[in-house]
Amino acid sequence: MTFSLQQLHAFTTIVESSSLGRAAEVLHVTQPALSRTIKRLEEELGAPLFERHSKGMQLTAIGEALLPHATLLLHEADNAREEIDAIRGLAKGTIRVGAVASIATLVLPLAVSGVLARWPNLRVQIIEGVWDRLADSLLKQEIDLALSMAVPDTDEITAISDCCWEDTSYVVAALDHPLRAKTALCLADTLDQQWCVPPRGTGPFEHMQRVFAEHALPMPEIAVETRSITVLKSLVTRAGFLSWMAAPMYDTESAAGVFDTLPIPGLVARRTLTAFRRRQGILPRPALMLLEQLRQLTATAA
């Protein structure tokens, strides 16, 4: 069985467009020519890839099975072309990485700065988000590395075991929050306050839930759930909310006297952070450069 990258590109473009005509426009070919390309691919595979309907093209079971492999092969071909061009001096190469907010505000900038100091022609694309968004971007080939709180490996994503470190999370509040005036402050005192946190199912929410459980406490009533770090910080600063944040996320606000850790004696909530990659495929050379820099930083921190 042999098929070309051109055939796979045609196949994935039809899937994305849901229409032979729209895919032909995207690829700048005629519809009959595109149809012949897919027909030859189907002949190579010995089975139809699409069911043709009046409303568009729908994948068959064979097409569904081929899609992730076609996407991976095209992505690896792009990586190979980019790396070869970079070696020849024809292109810069691109690091594609995603990170949770606490890493994006401290560790990742240091790593990126270190990489660009050694390889100034590289470009860097960064997305920020909680784990579910990073995992989705990793599987969609939008990023090659994801930096997040440690979670169990899956069939498709695995942690890079020699690139991990720790940070500490705290309850944060504005400097004029009423709880700061309370004597013998404890975690239970926060239960009747207004809280804003990342959504349920995210790493920070689950970490906070685990810490409250370790103190034999229920979770407080959460008034606002949002993925926006800007919104969380604004609610803490301007509206008197409490929130749960890793220390690197608010070091700037702490230094500026905007908001800071709520001084609850004995509350030390550590978590492990690590780098993740797809199980399948080769890690592109630019991503390897960033990974090596992260390893050096995390080893120093450890």
N, C-alpha and C positions, 0 to 999 in steps of 0.2 A: 504494500500500500504506500503510494507516494502522493503528496499534494504540496502545493506551493504556498508561500506566504501570501501571494496575491489572491489565491483562492480563499485562504483563511480570512484575509482582510475583507474580501467581498462578503463572505459569510457573516462575519461579526457586524459589518455595516448594515446588512439587511435586518439583522436582529435588532440593532439599535434604532433603525428607521421604521421597522414594522411594515415596510412597503418596498417592493422591488423598484418602483418608480422613484421614490424619494432617495433610496440608496444609490440608484444610478446617477441622480443629480449630485449627491455628495461626492461620489467617486469620479464624476466627470466622464462617464461612459454612457453609451446607449443602453436602453433597457434590454434589447435582444442580446447585446454582448455580455451584459451582466448575467442574464439568464443562462447563456451558454457556459459561463464560468462556473456557476453553481451546478449546472447539469454535469459538467465534467467532474466536479468534486463529489457529487452524489454517486457517479459511476465508479470513482475510485473507492468509495466507501461501501458500495453495493447496497445502498439504502437511501430513501428520500430523507432530506433534512427539514423540509418545510411541507406543511399542508397549505395549499393555496385556497384562500377564501375571498369573497367579494370585498371584505373589509380589510384585507391585508394578508400577511404571511405569519403562520403560527408554527413554532418548532414542533417537530416530531420527537419521540423519545430518543431517537438517534441524535437529532439535533441538540437536544438538551444535554446529552452526554458529551457531545463534541465541544460545546460552547466554552466551558472552563479551560479545556486544554488549548483550544484555539486562542483564547485570550492570553493565556500564559505564554504560549509560543511567540505570539506577536510582541508581547512585552519584553521577553528575553531577546528577541531580535532587535528591538529598539535599543535595549541596554547594550547589546554587543556593538551595534552601529555607533552609538554615542561614545562608548569607551574607545573604540578604534579611532574614531574621529578626534577624540581628545588626545590620544597618543600621537596622532599625526599633526596635532596643532590646529585642526580645522574646527574644533568645537570646544566648549568649556567643560562640559559634563555637569550633571545636575544631581544634587543631594535632595531626595524627597523624604521628608520625615514628619511625623506627627507626634504631639506630646500633650499631656495633661498640663493644666495651667501652672502648677507648682514647678514642673520641670522646665516649661517654656519660659519662665521668668528668671531662672538662675542657671541651672546646669546646662541646658541647651545653648543659651547664648555664649557661655564660656567655651563649650565644645566647638560651636560654629566659628567663633573667633580664632581658636587654635588651629582649626583646619584651614581657614582662609589665609592665615599667616603663612602656612606652608605651601598651599596651593591656591594662589589668589585668583586663578582663572575659573575656579568652580563657581557654580550658582547654587543657591539653596532655596528650596520651596518648603515652607513650614505651614502645617495646619495645627490648630489648637482645638481640643475638645476632650470630652470624657471618653471612657474606654469604648463604649459601644460605637461611637462615631469613628474612633481610631481603628478598631477592628474591621469595621465595614470598609474604610478607606484602604486598609492593608489588603483585604481580599479583592477589592476592585482595582488593585495595582496603582492606586493614586499615590501611595507612599510605599517606601521599601523598609522603613523602620518605624516602629511605634514605641514611644516611651511612656510608661504608665505604671500605676500600682500593680504589684504582682498579682496575677490571677492564674488559675489552672490552665495548662496547655489544652489545646483542642486538636482535632484531626487536621486542621488547616493552619493553625498559628502556634508557634512555640517560643518560649522565653530563651534569651541568650544568657546562659547561666553565669558566665564570667563577667557580666556587665550589670551589676546591681548595687544598690546603695540604700540608705535609710534617710527619712526625714521625720519630723515631728509635727503633729497637728494639734490645734488648740481651739477653744472657744474664743471668739473675738468679739469686741464691742467697742463702741465709741468711747472716747476718753471721759465724756460726761455721763455715761450710762449710770443709772441709779444703783445697779448692783455693785459698783466699785466702792460705794459708801458702806456696804454691809460688812459687818464684822463676822469672822469665822465663815467666810464664803465657802460653799461646797457646790458640787455639780447639781445636786437636787434643787438648789435655788434657781436654776435656769429653766426648770420645767414649765413654769407659768409665764415665761416671757415669749415675745414674738420672735420666731425663728425664720430665717431664709437659708436654704441649702440647695445644692444640686439635687436633681430628681432621684427618686427611688430607683434602685437598680444600678446606680453609678457607684464607682469606687469610694468617693468621699462620703456618700450617704451610708453605704454599708460599713465603712470604717467607724463613722460616728455611732451607728447603731450598735456595733460590737463593743465600743467603749462604754456606752450607757449600760449595756447588758452586763459588762464586767463589774460595774458599780451597782448592780442589782437595781437598776432604774429602767423605767419604760422610756421610750423615745418621747420627747416633747411634741406638742402639736405643732406641725410645720405650717406656717401661714403662707409662705411663698416657696415654690420650687422653680428653679431656673437654671439653665446651662450657661447663662451669661455671667461671667466674672464681673463685668462692669456693673451690672444690676445688683449683684450680691454686695459689692463694695459700697455702692450708693445707698442701699437699704441700711447697711450697718452705719455708715457715716451720717446720713441725713435723716433717717427715720427711726433710729434707736433699736434696730433689729440686732439679734445675736446671729452669728453664723459659725460654721465649722470650716477652718482653713488650715492648710499646711503652712508652716512658717515662711517658706520662700515666696509665697503668694502675696504677702502683705509687708515685706520688709521695707518697701518704699513708703507705704502709708505709715508704718511704725516710726520710721526715721523722721517723717514730716509731721508727726504728732496728729495724724488724722484719726486712726484707730489702732488698737493694739490687743494683745492677748489679755483675756480676763484672768486675773490672778487667782486661780483655783488651786490651793495646795494639793500636791500629790497627783495632779492630773498630768501624766506623761503618756502620750498616745503616739507610739512609733508605728511606722509602716514601711514595708519594703517596696522599692521601686526597681523596675528593670526594663530592659529593651526587648522588643519582640520582633519577629520576622515571620514571613510565610514559610511553611515547611517545604513547599515545592519551589524549585527554581534556584538560580544563582543570585547571590546578593551582589548588586552592581558595585563596581570599584569605588565610585564616589561615596556610596553608603558605607562601604568598608572603611574608608578614610575617616568618616565621622564616628563609626563604631570604635575604631582604634583610639580616637581622641576621648571618647566617652569612657572607655576602659581605663585610660590613664587618670582621668578625673575621678572616677569612682574608686579606683585603687588608692589614690591620695586621700580621698575622703574617709575611706575605711581605715 
